[in-house]
Amino acid sequence: MPAHAEILNRLLAHKIIAIVRLDQSEALLNVAEALQAGGLTLIEFTLSTPGALDLLKVASARFGPEVLLGAGTVLDPETARLAILAGAEFIVTPTLNLETIKLCRRYGKPIIPGALTPTEILAAWEAGADLVKVFPISAMGGPAYLRALLAPLPQLRLAPTGGVSAANVVEYLQAGASAVGVGGKLVDRNTVARGDWPAITAEAQRLVAALQPGALK
């Protein structure tokens, strides 16, 4: 079982968290395999997907240490605990819940709570967040908003989510993002419905290619 510092270092090193949110869980493993084939090894199963907890157990056993699996759309500490017991190595929430942060600290798992305003973001950080998910970043002007937040608060580690894609990921990282969450621009539901796994792999490869050495200079 990896330690908290090891998991966090991996999140910060690889930077791209692939968010998988589907209408049903049957395709979760196929999508995860396609993402891994494209070079992405930080994968978040959102618990708004029916049956995601059960598939988290299966995926954890299948991928082992090669893929770092997390649980997203976690709304309370009880659900966070269930996700951790199912194999989640990090927890992501859409909103700020202080008790969920405490639970994750107790279990030694990185916690990435969602927040949007400067007050919420700082409150999450001071409560023990490892990164703060700035969501939905597209509604606040994208990279410019991130840069404005970090000007007076440079100590924060921010993970913008909502509208991030291969086309703009470099802009977010240049603006100071410590990591990013990429969902609908990466795992398109129509692509999943067609079972076009190579298309998902190709989009993952585009994201990885955008972060090649020199891209962030």
Secondary structure, DSSP 8 states (H G I E B T S, - for coil): ---HHHHHHHHHHH-EEEEE--SSGGGHHHHHHHHHHTT--EEEEETTSTTHHHHHHHHHHHHGGGSEEEEES--SHHHHHHHHHHT-SEEE-SS--HHHHHHHHHHT--EE-EE-SHHHHHHHHHTT-SSEEETTGGGGTTHHHHHHHHTT-TT--EEEBSS--TTTHHHHHHTT-S-EEE-TTTS-HHHHHHT-HHHHHHHHHHHHHHTSTTTT-
